[in-house]
Amino acid sequence: MAIARCISNTALISVLAVLAGCTPTPTPANTASPSTSATPAASASATTLSPAEQDLQDAKQAVVMLWQVVDRLTNDPRTTLQDLDTVASGEALEFFRKNLASYRLQRLTGSGDSVIEVQAVQAAGNNDQGLAIWKVTACVDASKTKLVDSAGKNVSAPPYRIQHRSVVVQRTRSLLVDQDEVLGTC
C-alpha cells in the first residue's frame, strides 16, 4: 500500500514536508570481528556474508539511497527529478515525483540532515510479477531538518520521527523502492 493510500493528502503533505528536507545517513553494515591467529603477522579478516545476508544489506541500502536522492532533490530544486528513476519504481516513484514537483511549484526548499534508522528487513518472496522483494522498516529522523518557503519561513512541523515500511523490488540489476507506507511515529 503506498503512502498516498494510508493517510489523507493534508496529513501526507505535512509528513512529507518534514521528511523531504532530509539527507539520510546510511546505517552501518554488519561487520564481523577480526579473526585471531597464533602467528603475530596474521592480518584481520572479515566474515563474508551469505548471498541471502548480502541481499538483506542491499535492501537496507536501497531504502537509504531513496531518501538520499529525495532529500538531495528537495534541497536543490535545480536537480532533475529523473534521478528518482535510479532508486524508485512503481507507486513510490510516482508518489515522490508528484511530491517533489509540488514542492518546486510552491518554491519550498529543504535543508539539513536526517538519519535513517533501519529497524527490520526481511525477504518477502516474489511479487505478482515474479520479482524478488524485501520489506524494510525504518525510522526517518528529520529532527535536524527544515523545509522553508521562498520567504525563508520554516514550514516544517512535528512529528519529526516517522516510521516507514518500504517494499524493495529487484529490477534487472538494481534494487528499487517500489512502495513506501507511513506506519506512524517512531
Phi, psi and omega in degrees: 000128181283160179305319185301334179273347188267329183221160182294161180301320180296312179295322180299314180297320179297313181296313184285335175300321178289314187286327188288342179271027189246154169235108184290153175251126181298148175279149180292144178286155175296132177234147180270155176285151181300147177277153179252157182217156179286340181268133183295336184276358183291142179259160179287145176226148180264150177285136179280138178284146173291164177303321179294318178294321179294321177300318178296317177298318180294324178294318176302313182295328178298320179292315179300316181295323176304309183294326176299315180292314179303316182291320178298319179291327177287318183285336179229089183297351179280345181284153183281139178291346178297342177299337178297332181299340181276349185229350184220160176210175173055222183299321180295316179299312180300314181299309183292326175299311180297317181297312181293323177298321178296317177302316182293321177296324179275358182059042175266139181227139180263163173203161178098176183237137172247171180238133175260117180253101179288123183261328180201148175214137179212146172290139184235026176078224182235151176276185183292349176263003179082011180271141178296138179226156176227150175248128182237125175255128183216151174258124176262111181263107182252026185293340181252026181242166175220152168234118186243151177274182184295340177272358180089007180280131178289122179253008177288148178214152177296160005281153183257348178243111185240130178269133180237149167243121181248141172258120180258133183237145178268114177241122186049242182261001186248150169260125183236146174282118185260331179218149177215128184233131175280126180263335183143202179271162179219000000 
